[in-house]
Amino acid sequence: MNPLEIIVLVGVLVLLGSWLGPRVRVPAPLLQLAVGLLAGFVPVVREIHLPPEAVLVLFLPALLFWESLTTSLREIRRDLRGILILSTLLVVASAFGVAGIGVALGLGWSAALILGAALAPTDATAVGAMARALPHRNMTILRAESLINDGTALVVYSIAVGAAVSHLAYTGWQITGLVALAYLGGGAMGLLTGWLGTLLLRRLTDPVVNNTALVVIPFVAFLAAELIHASGVIAVVIAGLMLSQTGPRASTPQSRQQTFAFWSLSTSILNGALFVLIGIEAQSAVRAVPTPEIPTLLALTVLAWIAIVVIRFVFQMITVSLIRLLDRRPSQRTRRMSHRARVVSAIAGFRGAISLAVALAVPATLSGRAEIIFVATGVVILTLVVQGVLLPPVVRWAGFAPDSSLDDELATAQRTATAEAARDIPELAARLHVTDLVRDRILGEYTEHLDVIEGSGQPDDQVAAARDVEYTTLRLAVLERKRDVMIRLRDEGTINDTTLRTMQTRLDREALRLSQPEILE
């Protein structure tokens, strides 16, 4: 198939999965994976392959950067110890656990370790798409772990490939140096890129130029880290987390609106394309291995999948027990989670495109490459399909307490910001030489809005809230009426399409301000 045909096919399959998901109450990634698997039965579609460079150089920086921008740095700091343990030691334990099973079933040690490195990290994209039902804190820990653990897995992969292809014998100090370079070097490049990016964004007031710079930043961070042989993944994550803190002061309202719209759409498309391509790649993986080997490889696939789930659960139980034994601080007790939460975390440890990209990046000269791709693809599918189906009932079984922390913080932020803004209106009006009539009008609007915020949730004080709902409903209806009039004027030839688009943009902004729900991450 030519490139245009591939783009159209993948785009249609992504659209199909996204459209069907809400209608059949199945997560869109699962349907995108399924339609990719079905499309793989078409002979001409089997020619499509997912280039590992595309995932590691194009998909991964963009997806990780957006995940970092929308992850709470404050909450990462709160659970940083656990996140670092999961993203380093658990990755190593998973890699060697899978490698041991691979050796037992006939894989060479180098090929088995490469397979373990591919399957060790959870995937930030898959976690973000499949684990939305989790409470906020659990979700944050999973996302943060998935953002960081790719760096550890890629170091293990590099060591295994170096030993297999170049017959390098790494000492303990060399391995320590590689890990330190990956994390410290990647972190330094991420901080540098984030700092320079902040300086640049503060000087770019045009929304298009500002967001163009924001698109380039993750790739600059990735390249800078790769040039010093550090972890590009860590660099992108650190740059994204840094910009999540400096961004609110480094861009304009128009830029921020455009940022969210662009990144939400583009990452959604990239995510869908990855799941579709994984499904298509599964067909190629099956056909790349000799038929007599398939039963053994299927057994290895199932055992490797069980191993990564079991190792994840056991590792968490052991490390949590040790932490509770050694750390008796009251603050540590307040952060404790139940053992059922560990089961949920084990089920929510999805594997995704990074695992497949690592498997596909194995040199063609390495013995066992086809088997690695076969097993990695199978495990990715099992985690997405089986764990994806199991996760909702397991979350219900875990009986998590209702998580209202975000709603509480939102209410506090709205109340505090509105109250302090209303308090400062007279001073601002005097500084800007605003007339008393305009000042009192604005002050009245803010006072009424504050009454709505403070009265919400109180059954004896719902009058202001009811008036606010009526006000919003009428304003939206009036805006729709104005829109209809402008379209009629365009159809009559009174105004042209450019005028219509300009006016419609203004109406859309006002309508979004009135009706758009709050976006919480």
C-alpha positions in Angstrom: 0.0 0.0 0.0 1.2 3.5 -0.7 1.6 6.1 2.1 -1.7 7.9 1.3 -3.7 4.6 1.4 -2.1 3.7 4.7 -3.0 7.1 6.2 -6.6 6.8 5.0 -6.9 3.2 6.3 -5.5 3.9 9.7 -7.5 7.1 10.0 -10.8 5.4 9.1 -10.0 2.6 11.6 -9.2 5.1 14.4 -12.4 6.9 13.6 -14.4 3.7 13.6 -13.1 2.6 17.0 -13.6 6.1 18.5 -17.2 6.3 17.2 -18.2 2.8 18.3 -16.6 2.9 21.8 -19.3 5.0 23.5 -22.1 3.2 21.7 -21.1 -0.3 22.8 -19.6 0.9 26.1 -16.2 -0.5 25.4 -13.0 1.6 25.7 -12.1 3.1 22.3 -8.5 1.7 22.5 -9.8 -1.9 22.7 -12.0 -1.4 19.6 -9.2 0.3 17.8 -7.0 -2.7 18.6 -9.8 -5.1 17.5 -10.4 -3.3 14.1 -6.6 -3.4 13.6 -6.6 -7.1 14.2 -9.5 -7.7 11.8 -7.9 -5.5 9.1 -4.8 -7.6 9.4 -6.7 -10.5 7.7 -6.7 -8.5 4.5 -3.5 -9.6 2.6 -2.6 -6.1 1.4 -2.9 -4.7 4.9 -0.4 -7.2 6.2 2.3 -5.2 4.3 1.9 -2.3 6.8 4.5 -2.4 9.5 5.0 -0.1 12.5 8.5 1.4 12.3 10.1 1.4 15.7 11.7 4.8 14.9 8.3 6.3 14.4 7.3 5.3 17.9 10.5 6.2 19.6 11.1 9.5 17.7 7.7 10.7 16.7 4.9 9.2 18.8 6.7 8.8 22.1 8.0 12.4 22.7 4.7 13.9 21.8 2.6 11.6 23.9 4.8 11.7 26.9 5.1 15.5 26.7 1.3 15.9 26.9 1.0 13.4 29.7 3.7 15.3 31.6 2.0 18.7 31.0 -1.3 17.3 32.4 0.2 15.4 35.4 0.3 17.1 38.8 3.8 17.7 39.9 2.6 18.3 43.5 1.1 14.8 43.7 4.2 13.3 42.1 6.3 14.9 44.9 3.9 13.4 47.5 4.4 9.8 46.2 7.8 10.3 44.7 9.5 7.5 46.6 7.0 4.9 45.6 7.0 6.1 42.0 10.8 5.9 41.7 10.8 2.4 43.2 8.2 1.2 40.7 9.8 2.8 37.8 13.3 1.4 38.5 13.5 -1.7 40.6 10.1 -3.1 39.5 11.2 -2.7 35.8 14.4 -4.7 36.5 12.6 -7.3 38.5 10.0 -7.7 35.7 12.6 -7.9 33.0 14.6 -10.6 34.7 11.4 -12.5 35.7 10.2 -12.6 32.1 13.8 -13.4 30.9 13.9 -16.5 33.2 10.6 -17.8 31.8 11.9 -17.2 28.2 15.1 -19.2 28.9 13.2 -22.0 30.5 11.1 -22.3 27.2 14.0 -22.3 24.9 15.0 -18.6 24.2 18.6 -17.7 24.4 19.5 -15.6 27.4 20.2 -12.4 25.4 16.9 -12.7 23.5 15.0 -13.5 26.7 16.4 -10.4 28.5 15.6 -8.2 25.5 12.0 -9.6 25.7 11.9 -8.9 29.4 13.1 -5.3 28.8 10.4 -4.8 26.2 7.6 -6.0 28.5 8.9 -4.5 31.8 7.6 -0.9 31.5 3.9 0.0 31.7 2.8 2.3 28.9 1.7 5.9 29.7 -0.5 6.0 26.7 -2.4 2.8 27.5 -2.7 3.7 31.2 -4.1 7.1 30.3 -6.6 5.6 27.9 -7.7 2.5 29.8 -7.5 3.4 33.5 -9.7 6.4 33.7 -12.0 4.8 36.3 -9.3 4.9 39.0 -9.4 7.4 41.8 -7.3 10.5 41.1 -4.3 9.6 43.3 -4.0 6.0 42.0 -4.2 7.3 38.4 -1.5 9.9 39.1 0.9 7.3 40.5 0.3 5.0 37.5 0.8 7.8 35.0 3.9 9.1 36.7 5.4 5.6 36.9 4.6 5.0 33.2 6.3 8.3 32.3 9.6 7.4 34.0 9.9 3.6 33.7 10.6 3.7 29.9 14.0 5.1 30.7 14.9 2.2 32.9 13.6 -0.3 30.3 15.6 1.3 27.5 18.8 1.1 29.6 18.2 -2.7 30.2 17.4 -3.1 26.5 20.7 -1.3 25.5 22.7 -3.5 27.8 21.1 -6.7 26.5 21.5 -5.7 22.9 25.1 -4.7 23.4 25.8 -8.0 25.1 24.1 -10.0 22.3 25.2 -8.2 19.2 28.6 -6.7 20.1 29.5 -9.3 22.8 30.1 -6.5 25.3 30.8 -7.6 28.9 29.4 -4.9 31.3 30.7 -4.5 34.8 28.6 -3.4 37.7 30.1 0.0 37.6 29.5 0.4 33.8 25.8 -0.5 34.3 25.6 2.0 37.2 27.1 4.6 35.0 24.6 3.9 32.2 21.7 4.2 34.6 23.1 7.4 36.1 23.7 8.9 32.7 20.3 8.0 31.5 18.5 9.6 34.5 20.8 12.4 35.5 21.8 13.4 31.9 18.2 13.1 30.7 17.0 15.1 33.7 19.6 17.8 33.1 18.6 18.1 29.4 15.0 18.2 30.4 15.5 21.0 32.9 17.6 22.9 30.4 15.1 22.5 27.7 12.2 23.4 30.0 14.0 26.5 31.2 14.9 27.7 27.7 11.4 26.8 26.5 9.9 29.0 29.3 12.1 32.0 28.3 11.0 31.5 24.7 7.3 31.1 25.4 7.3 34.3 27.5 8.4 36.3 24.4 6.0 34.7 22.0 2.6 36.4 22.2 1.1 35.1 18.9 -0.9 32.0 19.7 0.2 30.1 16.6 3.9 30.9 17.1 3.7 30.1 20.8 2.1 26.7 20.2 4.5 25.9 17.3 7.3 26.4 19.8 5.5 24.1 22.3 5.3 21.4 19.6 9.1 21.6 19.0 10.2 21.6 22.6 9.7 17.9 23.4 11.7 16.9 20.3 14.5 19.3 21.2 14.6 17.7 24.7 14.6 14.2 23.3 17.4 15.1 20.8 19.5 16.9 23.4 19.5 13.9 25.7 20.2 11.4 22.9 23.2 13.4 21.8 24.8 12.8 25.1 23.6 9.2 25.2 21.1 10.0 28.0 17.5 9.1 28.2 15.4 11.1 25.8 12.3 9.8 27.6 13.4 11.3 30.9 14.3 14.6 29.2 10.9 14.9 27.7 9.1 14.1 30.9 11.1 16.6 33.0 10.7 19.3 30.4 6.9 18.7 30.3 6.7 18.7 34.1 8.7 22.0 34.3 6.5 23.7 31.7 3.4 22.5 33.5 4.6 24.8 36.4 5.8 27.7 34.3 3.3 27.5 31.5 0.4 29.4 33.2 2.7 32.5 33.4 4.5 31.9 30.0 1.6 32.1 27.6 -1.6 34.1 26.7 -5.2 33.0 27.2 -5.5 32.4 23.5 -2.4 30.3 23.4 -3.6 28.1 26.3 -7.0 27.5 24.6 -5.3 26.6 21.4 -2.8 24.4 23.3 -5.4 22.3 24.9 -7.5 21.9 21.7 -4.4 21.0 19.5 -2.8 18.6 21.9 -6.0 16.9 22.9 -6.9 16.2 19.3 -3.4 15.2 18.1 -2.6 12.9 21.0 -6.0 11.3 20.6 -5.2 10.6 17.0 -1.7 9.3 17.8 -3.1 7.1 20.5 -5.7 5.6 18.2 -3.2 5.1 15.4 -0.9 3.2 17.8 -3.6 0.8 18.9 -4.7 0.2 15.3 -1.1 -0.4 14.2 -0.5 -2.8 17.1 -3.5 -4.8 16.0 -2.2 -4.9 12.4 1.3 -5.8 13.5 -0.1 -8.8 15.4 -0.9 -10.5 12.1 2.7 -10.0 10.9 4.1 -11.3 14.1 2.2 -14.5 13.8 3.3 -15.1 10.2 7.0 -14.3 10.9 7.6 -17.4 13.1 7.6 -21.0 11.9 4.3 -22.8 12.5 5.8 -25.6 14.7 7.1 -22.9 17.2 3.7 -21.2 17.6 2.4 -23.5 20.5 5.5 -22.9 22.5 5.5 -19.2 21.8 1.8 -19.0 22.8 2.6 -20.7 26.1 5.5 -18.2 26.6 3.2 -15.3 25.8 0.6 -16.4 28.4 3.3 -17.2 31.0 5.1 -13.9 30.4 1.8 -12.0 30.8 1.0 -13.8 34.0 4.5 -13.1 35.3 4.4 -9.4 34.8 1.1 -9.1 36.6 2.1 -11.4 39.5 5.6 -9.8 39.8 4.0 -6.4 39.9 1.6 -7.4 42.7 4.2 -9.3 44.8 6.8 -6.5 44.3 4.3 -3.9 45.6 3.4 -6.0 48.6 7.0 -6.5 49.6 8.1 -2.9 49.1 5.1 -1.5 50.9 5.7 -3.8 53.8 9.3 -2.7 54.0 8.4 0.9 53.8 5.8 0.6 56.5 8.3 -1.3 58.7 11.0 1.3 58.3 9.0 4.5 58.0 6.7 5.1 61.0 6.1 8.8 60.5 2.4 9.9 60.8 2.6 11.5 57.4 3.5 8.1 55.9 0.5 6.5 57.6 -1.9 9.0 55.9 -0.6 8.0 52.5 -1.2 4.3 52.9 -3.4 2.4 50.5 -5.2 -0.9 51.1 -4.0 -4.2 49.7 -6.9 -4.2 47.3 -5.4 -1.1 45.8 -2.3 -3.2 45.0 -4.5 -5.6 43.1 -6.0 -2.8 41.1 -2.5 -1.4 40.4 -1.4 -4.9 39.1 -4.4 -5.1 36.8 -3.9 -1.5 35.6 -0.3 -2.1 34.6 -1.0 -2.1 30.8 1.7 -2.6 28.2 1.5 -0.7 24.9 3.3 0.8 22.0 6.7 1.2 23.8 6.9 -2.5 24.4 6.2 -3.2 20.7 8.6 -0.5 19.6 11.4 -2.0 21.7 10.7 -5.4 20.2 10.7 -4.1 16.7 13.9 -2.2 17.2 15.8 -5.5 17.8 18.6 -5.8 15.2 17.6 -8.1 12.3 20.8 -10.1 12.8 19.9 -11.1 16.3 18.7 -14.7 16.7 15.2 -14.8 18.1 14.0 -11.4 16.9 10.8 -12.9 15.3 10.0 -14.7 18.5 10.5 -11.5 20.6 8.1 -9.6 18.4 5.6 -12.4 18.5 5.6 -12.7 22.3 5.7 -8.9 22.9 2.8 -8.3 20.6 0.8 -11.1 22.3 1.5 -9.8 25.8 0.5 -6.3 24.8 -2.8 -7.6 23.4 -3.5 -9.7 26.5 -2.9 -6.7 28.8 -5.1 -4.4 26.8 -7.9 -6.9 26.2 -8.0 -9.1 29.3 -6.9 -6.5 31.9 -8.9 -3.9 30.2 -12.1 -6.0 30.6 -11.1 -7.0 34.2 -10.2 -3.5 35.4 -13.8 -2.0 35.9 -15.1 -4.9 38.0 -11.8 -5.1 40.0 -12.1 -1.3 40.7 -15.6 -1.9 42.0 -14.4 -4.8 44.1 -11.7 -2.7 45.6 -14.4 -0.4 47.0 -12.4 2.9 46.8 -13.9 5.7 48.8 -15.4 8.5 46.7 -12.6 10.8 45.6 -13.8 14.4 46.0 -10.4 16.0 46.3 -10.4 17.6 42.9 -14.0 18.9 43.3 -13.0 20.3 46.7 -9.9 22.0 45.4 -11.9 23.4 42.4 -14.5 24.8 44.8 -11.8 26.4 47.0 -10.0 27.9 44.0 -13.2 29.3 42.6 -14.3 30.8 45.9 -10.9 32.2 46.8 -10.2 33.7 43.4 -13.6 35.2 43.0 -13.7 36.7 46.5 -10.2 38.2 46.2 -10.9 39.5 42.7 -14.2 41.1 44.0 -12.3 42.7 46.9 -9.8 44.3 44.5 -12.2 45.6 42.0 -12.4 49.2 43.6 -8.6 49.5 43.6 -8.3 48.2 40.0 -11.1 50.5 38.8 -9.4 53.5 40.4 -6.0 52.6 38.8 -7.6 52.1 35.4 -9.8 55.3 35.8 -13.0 53.3 35.3 -16.3 55.1 36.0 -18.3 54.2 39.1 -21.2 52.9 37.0 -19.0 50.3 35.3 -17.2 49.5 38.5 -20.5 48.8 40.3 -21.7 46.7 37.4 -18.7 44.4 37.5 -18.7 44.3 41.3 -22.3 43.3 41.3 -21.7 40.4 38.8 -18.8 39.1 40.9 -20.8 39.4 44.1 -23.7 37.4 42.6 -21.3 34.8 41.2 -19.7 34.5 44.7 -23.2 34.0 46.2 -23.7 31.1 43.7 -20.4 29.5 44.6 -20.9 29.8 48.4 -24.5 28.7 48.2 -24.0 25.7 46.0 -24.6 22.4 47.9 -26.6 24.2 50.6 -30.3 23.1 50.3 -31.6 26.2 52.1 -29.8 28.6 49.7 -30.5 27.6 46.1 -32.1 30.8 44.8 -28.9 32.3 43.5 -27.9 29.0 41.9 -31.2 28.7 40.2 -31.0 32.2 38.8 -27.5 31.5 37.6 -28.8 28.4 35.7 -31.6 30.4 34.2 -29.2 33.2 33.2 -26.8 30.7 31.5 -29.6 29.0 29.7 -31.1 32.3 28.3 -27.6 33.6 27.3 -26.9 30.4 25.3 -30.3 30.6 23.6 -29.7 34.2 22.7 -26.2 33.3 21.3 -27.8 30.6 19.1 -30.3 33.1 17.9 -27.5 35.5 16.9 -25.7 32.7 15.1 -28.8 31.9 13.1 -29.2 35.5 12.1 -25.6 35.8 10.9 -25.9 32.6 8.9 -29.0 34.0 7.3 -27.2 37.2 6.5 -24.4 35.2 4.9 -26.9 33.2 2.8 -28.6 36.4 1.7 -25.3 37.9 0.6 -25.4 40.7 3.1 -22.1 39.5 4.7 -19.4 37.3 3.4 -17.9 34.1 4.8 -15.0 35.8 6.4 -17.3 38.1 8.4 -19.4 35.1 9.4 -16.3 33.2 10.6 -15.1 36.2 12.6 -18.4 36.7 14.4 -18.9 33.0 14.9 -15.5 32.7 16.6 -16.6 35.5 19.1 -19.9 33.7 19.8 -18.1 30.4 20.3 -15.8 31.9 22.8 -18.7 33.3 24.8 -20.7 30.1 24.6 -17.7 28.1 25.8 -17.2 30.4 28.7 -20.8 29.9 29.7 -21.2 26.2 29.2 -17.9 24.4 29.0 -17.4 22.0 31.9 -14.3 22.4 34.0 -11.4 20.2 32.8 -9.8 18.3 35.6 -6.6 16.3 35.4 
